[in-house]
Every structure is written in C-alpha cells, then in structure tokens.
C-alpha cells in the first residue's frame, strides 16, 4: 500500500504517510485545519473545517454531542 491515511476526528487531525522504495513510511501530510492538497490524489483538496463540521453533525445525528459540549456539560 503506497499511501496510508490516519484520520482522527477527536483530535481533528489528518496524516498521510507515503511508502518509499525502501518499504518505510514517511510523513507526506500532517494537518488539522485549512484546506490541503492530498498527496497521491491529484486534484483532491480537503477543506478540513468543513470535514470536522460534518463529523460534528454526524455525531449529533447519532445522539453524541461534540466533544466540546460533553466537556462543559454538568454531570
């Protein structure tokens, strides 16, 4: 596998690793906000703010509150 993506919705981070000729992975992208061009996917640009908003909406639809709300809610 040449490209390996790690998306962490709780940390709001995306990492993309690329496997080199020696078989080892190196960081190709490490981002938490803004718009990023995704290595290995020519023409693919991700708006991370919009992505995290969608994650929050999906959590709300499934009955989960966004992490910020959970932390500030009284027990």
C-alpha positions in Angstrom: 0.0 0.0 0.0 1.7 3.2 -1.1 -0.5 5.7 0.8 -1.7 5.4 4.4 -4.2 7.8 5.8 -4.8 8.3 9.5 -7.9 10.5 10.3 -8.6 11.2 13.9 -11.9 13.1 14.3 -11.4 13.6 18.1 -8.0 15.2 17.6 -9.2 16.9 14.4 -6.1 15.7 12.6 -5.3 14.0 9.3 -2.0 12.4 8.5 -1.0 10.9 5.2 2.0 8.6 5.0 3.8 7.5 1.8 5.7 4.3 1.5 9.1 4.8 0.0 11.2 2.4 -2.2 12.8 1.0 1.0 9.3 0.0 2.3 9.3 2.6 5.1 6.6 5.2 5.5 7.3 8.9 5.7 5.0 11.8 6.5 3.6 13.3 3.4 0.9 15.4 5.2 0.1 16.4 8.7 -2.7 18.9 9.2 -5.5 19.9 11.5 -7.1 22.9 9.7 -7.3 24.9 6.5 -7.5 23.4 3.0 -5.0 20.9 2.0 -4.0 19.2 -1.3 -3.9 15.5 -0.6 -0.7 13.8 -1.7 -1.2 10.9 -4.1 -4.7 12.2 -5.1 -4.1 14.8 -7.8 -6.7 17.5 -7.7 -8.2 16.4 -4.4 -8.3 19.3 -1.9 -9.9 18.8 1.5 -11.4 21.6 3.5 -10.7 20.4 7.0 -13.0 22.9 8.7 -15.9 21.6 6.6 -14.9 18.0 7.3 -14.9 18.5 11.1 -18.3 20.2 10.9 -19.7 17.2 9.1 -18.1 14.9 11.8 -19.9 17.0 14.4 -23.2 16.8 12.6 -22.9 13.0 12.2 -22.2 12.7 15.9 -25.2 14.8 16.8 -27.4 12.7 14.5 -26.2 9.5 16.3 -27.0 11.0 19.7 -23.5 12.0 20.6 -22.6 15.6 21.5 -19.5 17.2 20.1 -16.5 16.8 22.5 -16.6 20.5 23.5 -20.2 20.2 24.7 -19.5 17.0 26.5 -16.7 18.5 28.5 -18.6 21.6 29.5 -21.9 19.9 30.4 -22.6 19.4 34.1 -22.8 15.7 35.3 
